[in-house]
Amino acid sequence: MAYNSKGGLPFESASKLGHLSLMNSNWINSLVKDFEAQHSSPSSSVISNWIEFNGKSQNIIDQIWVVDGSYVPVQSDAIPPKEVAFIKTAILNISETSLKTIDKYNPHPMDLQKVMKDSALFHSTVLPLRNIKSSRGTNFETIRNIIFESIKIDEKGEYFETLKWLSYQKWLDAPTNSPSFNCPYCESELEFTVNEEKMNCTNSTCSKELFLTDMIGFHLDMTEERATDGIASAYMTIMEHLMLFTIIRLYWNRGDKTLFNKTLFIKDGPLSLNSQYVKLVPRIRDFLQFAKEKDIFINIIGQEKSGKFVDHLSTIGRYVKPFDRKEKLHYHVLTHAYVESEVQDKPSTINYGKRSNWGEKIFVKVDPVTQLVINVPTGNYLDRKNAPLPNELINLEAILNILPNLVSRRFSGGLYPIELANGIASLSSYPSARILQQLLNE
């Protein structure tokens, strides 16, 4: 490996002579030729599973709730640099009818203002990451307390109530204990009992005060004195879930379940949680299955804008219909076997997404230039290689019916509700990262 540049000295250039001997290998020569060859199209197995959408039902969805978030790690100019993370999430309510009044190519600012007026809820907080000392405790203690209080206090505790609602499965006649977790201090396995917000560790040698937010697992992303910006990303994702399910919980408690038929819930990004944060995934699946068994179908989608699935779709999308605007929307529900063989390119002993996903992947091609990767829930996880089937996805027909009405023409594969939510949740503009850095230096 070559030396890097430092202190005004140049980079060490890597030698090209070492490559010459490789070309004596017949295998490598063959590989180079195959690499340069132009293949006309992907295999038929990749493009044969697309289905033409022939939705016959009339669209009845009018209300749309969309959630998005952002975070910005900011360093001071001090030595050693102090670092904090500013986090903001927002949920926006718009009507599908109002979207029709907006020019999808060149939206007028006044039209946007009218759509978004008094329609958004915000949540924000700041977490110390390194080199910041608090008189009240260590960085570890500071982050734990800020997370608990930020969720507990905002919107008069509604987001915290949603955390309790999911943790204790409060839609059931007999709610349960929380998912089990390990004490942040002694690692004893614990559970919160129904409605508890705080508890003391039951290990007599520990007895530390614990918060319900500790159950989520944030403490595993930090040490006593520092944390990575991964904790900011995790907090943002958890808050996106809590804000989305706060609206769902309030709808559920109103008693008029027909509201769900007329509403679409959209999350920017996949319907999943990763690593230690997967504890909430079984709870979300259980609720959606519970609702499904009562014939209450909740319309939820997530949209992926980058990653392996988007890359794969960009490779194959040109070979599937529609090829012109007269043709109908086409879609492909990805089975676990397809994901394993075509997207991940590796075998797996567990079916894709078993631990982390509460939505399944779908490729959608709306017109010749608009293709999307969306996630749609099934309720219970379907532990089969050939799962899911289209009819196992919750309200897929209603979702595909409204999707063309939400497409934006400003960005490739853009959905207008997500664009609007991103505009109000982005910390690059509300306020800028430079302003945040000035605040940190003062």
Secondary structure, DSSP 8 states (H G I E B T S, - for coil): ------TT-------SGGGGGGGG-HHHHHHHHHHH---SS--HHHHTT-EE----S-----EEEEEEEEEEEEE-SSSS--EEEEEEEEEEEEEHHHHTTS-SSS--HHHHHHHHTT-EEEEEEEEEEES--BTTB-HHHHHHHHHHHHHHHGGGGHHHHHHHHHHTTTTSSS------EE-TTT--EE---TT-SEEE-S-TTT--EEEGGGGGTGGGGB-SS-B-THHHHHHHHHHHHHHHHHHHHHHHHHS-GGGGGGEEEEEES-SB--GGGGGHHHHHHHHHHHHHHTT---EEEEEE-SSHHHHHHHHHGGGSS-SSTTS--EEEE--HHHIIIIIS-S--SS-TTTTTBSSEEEEEEEETTEEEEEEE--SS---STT---GGGSTTHHHHHHHHHHHB-SSSTT-BHHHHHHHHHH-TTTSS-HHHHHHHHH-
